[in-house]
Amino acid sequence: MSFNIEQGLFSFDLTDYHAILGVPVDAEAKDIRKRYLAIARRLHPDSCAAESEADRQRASEYLSKLVNPAYEQLSQERNFTEHQVLLKMKGQQALRQQDTIVLVSDTARRLASTSDIDQTYRGAIRELAEQQYQSLEQTLDRIAQISELNLVYLMRKHGQADGSATRPSTRPSASGKPAARPEQPAPPPPPPTRESIVASNLRRAQEYEAKNDFASAIRELREALQLSPTSAQCHSRLGVVYLKLKQETMAKIHFNQALKLNPQDT
């Protein structure tokens, strides 16, 4: 089964794990887990209520190839942190290219123009998530619509970023004495570097390749190339995966690109 989604963040060559699970891009870990368990119960062969064999097969495919990999990425702290960095980068990229983006769904267009972005966004996500895995023939369309909402939300949040920071009050306290400074929280850890994200993509791609999950390996390598288009290692690995899939033309393209970037890569 082919999962071809071209709206929202998917159009920026990013797998939108939040859209697959039907949760906001800033959802907390406990909410992501709760949503995953609800979807898994609906789709798992032991509890799936689908009447037709075709729908039961579709449910199994969605669970194993979309839902489980999405939860795997968002439930592991390191992968989650790296994905949040990618979301930020894609939101900034989309903001720069906003004149070329065409929104398909009415819901996304309303979100793009509303003054109450947070409430509108969360309400729209909830509404779509309720329907997301009910009619399995429409599931991919629901994922696409949610991803459009995620894209618009990220664009608008980045657009507001320069003016959204609040400043601490400098007024004295009621006693006339300066108010005590609140204890400063520990600084957050630095975000992962581009190089570390690419290295993680490569590591996960090799893990998927070892399991013969070549579609997931290709996805990881393509995401790595989005960040590092001149990585000979990524092109070489893609060539190997395509060769295993007997797609000789694609394999040759990436092997040639790897050699062009690094003639020593044999």
Helices and strands as residue ranges (DSSP letters): G 8-12, H 17-21, H 29-43, H 53-62, I 63-67, H 68-75, H 77-96, G 98-100, H 106-113, H 117-132, G 136-138, H 139-164, H 194-210, H 214-227, H 232-244, H 248-261
